[in-house]
Amino acid sequence: MRTRAAGRTGVTKDLGADPVEPQSNRLRYLDAATRQIARGMNLDETLQELCRAAVPAFADTAFVHLYAPLPVGDETAAAPRVLKLHTADRAPFRRATAQRSGPRAPTAGPVQAAEAVHPAANGLLTKLLRAGRPVIADTRDIAAALSELLAADSASRTEVTGRRLILAPLHGRNQVMGSVVLIREGDRPAFTEDDLLVASQLATHTALGIDKAVLYAREASVADALQRTMLPPSLPEPAGVLLASRYLPSSRTAQVGGDWYDAIPLPGNRVALVIGDVMGHSMTSAAIMGQLRTIVQTLAGLDLPPDEILHHLDEQAERLGSEHTATCLYAMYDPVLHRLLISNAGHLPPVLLRPDGGTEVVEVPPGAPIGVGGGGFECTELHAPAGATLLLYTDGLVESRDSDVLTGVERLRGCLQAAAAQSTPPALELLCDQALGTLGPGDRDDDVALLVARFQGILPETVAYWYLAPRPQTAGQARRLTRRTLHDWGLDSLVESTELLVSEVVANAVRFASRPLVLRLLCTDVLRCEVEDDSPLVPRMRHARLSDEGGRGLFLVDQLARRWGATRVSTGKVVWFEQPLPSDEDSG
């Protein structure tokens, strides 16, 4: 990499300009230079600050060579292995340079990649780097070795002569990370032994900055990867609702947060929409977020009302023994009834974009945050007409240093209304982009999570359900109801297989149910059948022996259905299966 460095006040004074107090000049220079190098927040900034501090106050040209890839962490602490990797394996260097332009007028530019340098495994250059001590090119051998290091830089054209070049290896905590080469031209005094001490200090503080930058970047990468693996890799595609999402980490990448979202399919083609935010920014926040998200998924599988979900989530959060609290909003959408149930635990209210293009902030009693232990969550029921869009978000979207939450929510409403005015209804991906467009310029102090759901609903004529008493004749009754319904839907080609599957599932439910069971048929992009009963015993597929009279029901379901499954709910369980529609089979 290459950069041209500009001088700054306090470090650009030529160290040879005042021969009366050379030692005081060096101390003052080192104090200013090391503080300047420490200002670098990442690798490139650290290299640039070194070059600016060294040129032209101490040298006319500065090269920084770094191993590529850089060794990081304690796992590379074994010196022989590290040196072998970077010499015998001929690992290339990365490079940054700085040069003064004119008598004392340095220029600066961005750090860029340069040609790679491959030092010989047993050459003098490798030995100099291993030794870790700064040296002056005052002998022919050392000059030749350093010429090898500079040879790849076609722009330098520097001849290594006399005592005008210093090599100072960059030592991290456990290994050599590269080197700094400092060159003086003929119009300046040659380097002295005292200058070696200055170069050594510059290299030491640069190595500490590089070490810090590399470890910081690795921590940021691990934190970001941790959080992203805890977010859903993709959203489900339930019938009757379209989903889209966005997640943006904070600009302070190592300060990972606890924002999360989720969409969880439920029996009856319903879907749970979840958004949450663990307070604080740390690896602990991200870990707690992962635990809470897992708890919510487990509770959602029980098919509890939203307020009960939050109640049990609050109880479990207290048992985690963490001082962190979290906000969470849980919504349940029923596409058949066009109904939305919402419960809130201290989270920001969602924004609803109506089919006519108007917007409103959904008034939901906030409740106490998760982990506080206050409980008392309320459930709000809303009509969710087809074409309406619900936006769930975290406070990073609407809160900034320059505006409060209420102002941010109003700005979000205005943005959504403007998007609806351009296109009705606006595409969900475009809507997400428009919502993120409300973020002001500059660094973000908080993560942003956004979940958008457009309600389409399921037509009532594509749903049929019955309550059936748990008695021996119920399987036959279920077959007759299924046959008549499929005939009305024009699905006669599916009658035979569906009758058999319904009969097996209903017969199994009758064996264990003590209350009326529910048979439900839904015709969307697939034909779905659900049988719900009050027994918590979930059936499992067995491989029956030839002599067995039963035990083949679920085997038939597994063979004939495209998909099937069983889900425990608060009132018992739901066994379901799906079959492709005739058009799907024909196209396949």
Disulfide bonds with the S-S distance in Angstrom:
none
